[in-house]
Amino acid sequence: MSLMIPMVIFMQQRLVEVSDKDDAIAMQAYMKTQQPFYGVKSPARKEVFKQARAHTKVEDFANYRRLVLWLWSGTHREELYLAMDVAEYYKKFHTKEAFEVYEEMLETADNWDTVDKLASNLIGGLVKEHREFETKLVAWRTSKNMWLRRASLLAHLKHKGDINLPLLEETILMLAHEKEFFIQKAIGWVLREYSKTDPVYVNTFIREHHAVLAPLSQREALKIVAQTSC
């Protein structure tokens, strides 16, 4: 039996021990999901993971993959959060072969609480290091799955001066017509983040494409630019 199974069981048992029924109801209502929660907030969940790391060592990519995907298939939302915690923590496994793991997770993610972290923290980092994965972003932006389209934007979020501006511009302008709140918000968010690197560019881009960008996207994009110009 893989050592990862006891590690998963250990974390599940600890989640049950520190669970809170009232918090679980509130968390599920906030996320508007059918998936149940244990009612374990972030600090307590991170403590569970810390204890699990002392319990079992993850020493190769095969076990890293098993652990991440077993947690991701969990019945409760906090197990998905732990899957992302695990995926992000073991940085030595952030290799090209990890992309398919993160992509598998993304394709089954169903809300911003999972999509955003996968796209910006995990997938985005691999795209930055291995530009051949940009073909995935190109494919995702035309997907029927709205969360994949959002991910095609948010994968650029932390690229700063290394951002592929032509690809980001093209993606924004392809998706700018959408009425979906999560797409409009993502457009504004990625532009706002890039304004920390180049506020002049963002201001100019908004001005040049004012007619096609949603008001929400524009407001979000210019929050930092507006503050610095006051």
Protein Blocks (a to p, Z undefined) as FASTA:
>chain_A
ZZklmmmmmmmmmmmmmgcfklmmmmmmmnopabdcehiafklmmmmmmmmmmmpccfbf
klmmmmmmmmmmpmbfklmmmmmmmmmmmmmlmcfklmmmmmmmmmmgcbfklmmmmmmm
mmmmmmmmmmmlmmmmmmmmmpfblklmmmmmmmmmmnmmmpcfklmmmmmmmmmmpmbf
klmmmmmmmmmmmmmmmmmlmmmmmmmmmmmpcfklmmmmmmmmmmmmZZ
